[in-house]
Amino acid sequence: MRALLSPLGWLYGGATALRNRAFDVGLLSSHTLALPSISVGNLTVGGTGKTPVAAWLVERLQAAGARPAVVLRGYGADEVLVHQRLNPGIPVIANPDRVEGTRQAREAGANVVVLDDAFQHRRARRDVDMVLLSADRSGPVRSLPAGPWREPLESLARAHVVAVTRKHASLLRAKELLASARRFAPNAEGVVIHLMMDAVVPVAGGAPSPVASLFGELVLAVSGVGDPRAFHGQLRESGALVTGKAYADHHPFTARDAEDIARAAGSRLRPVCTLKDAVKLGPLWPAQAPPLWYLSQRADVEIGGGAIQAVVEDLAARGRSI
């Protein structure tokens, strides 16, 4: 199948290169945004932790005195719902046109925006481009649809911050990937972010349990994310005995899916999903089934914390001047 799709991947890669060149030389125009902005993007389809990193940046901007908003395409209702869960009260604007979305954010009272997944949206001229690479993902660089890559590594030259995220991968692996990536972006800041397991939270509400409570438990890992293997690896790292049930990224769960998952878990397995899945599965979960849980995460900057804080403080200062 990959061999059959390879010619399409070459066409996709060529079209992407031509489009980027058109922006570089001014044949396609970019537009100044209505607010100071940071884009959190990547080079691949899913699996790098864009949404949790973007939500974490919102927290840091708030702590620095800014009034942030999130602007995103809104592909799949899960992204909007996750941001609303992680940062209640923060404006979340779903608009494929990030230029217009930023204007809406300003009207909503924000003075700085975090653009979730906008690295390829070059029409919007943002102040800071943070590009994420996953240390949990491996394999050759193949363009869509033959592989998961939207752009080649050479595109990192446009980045201001290259951030390697890791869930199950080692810090050594993350450092090696960062060193390799920075060859394509020698002027960018380098960062490593550990997306750590924080707690196991009941989707229906109630007190979270520590991750240590999973040790020795039989867990049904439910995921509709870009890289389910990293999620499964985290759960195994906690000592859980994991059986995986993976769906496509942004899977639109139905009541039938929820019933199937509850049946697969039965009385023996604890069903645990990601927050991205919990916001969709929660309202559909059968009342008579055992509780559904999700694994919450927190971002820990292991390398480059000072660089990230400087970016946050600069954006907050720009916002205060509006």
Secondary structure, DSSP 8 states (H G I E B T S, - for coil): -HHHHHHHHHHHHHHHHHHHHHHHHTSS--EE-SS-EEEEEESBSS-S-HHHHHHHHHHHHHHTT--EEEEE---SHHHHHHHHHHSTTS-EEE-S-HHHHHHHHHHTT-SEEEEES-TT-TTEE-SEEEEEEETT--S---BTTTSSBSS-GGGGGG-SEEEEEESSS-HHHHHHHHHHHTTS-TTSEEEEEEEEEEEEEETTSS--B-GGGGTT-EEEEEE-SS-HHHHHHHHHHTT-EEEEEE--TT----HHHHHHHHHHHTTTSEEEEEHHHHHHHGGGS-TTS---EEEEEEEEEEE-HHHHHHHHHHHHHHHHT-
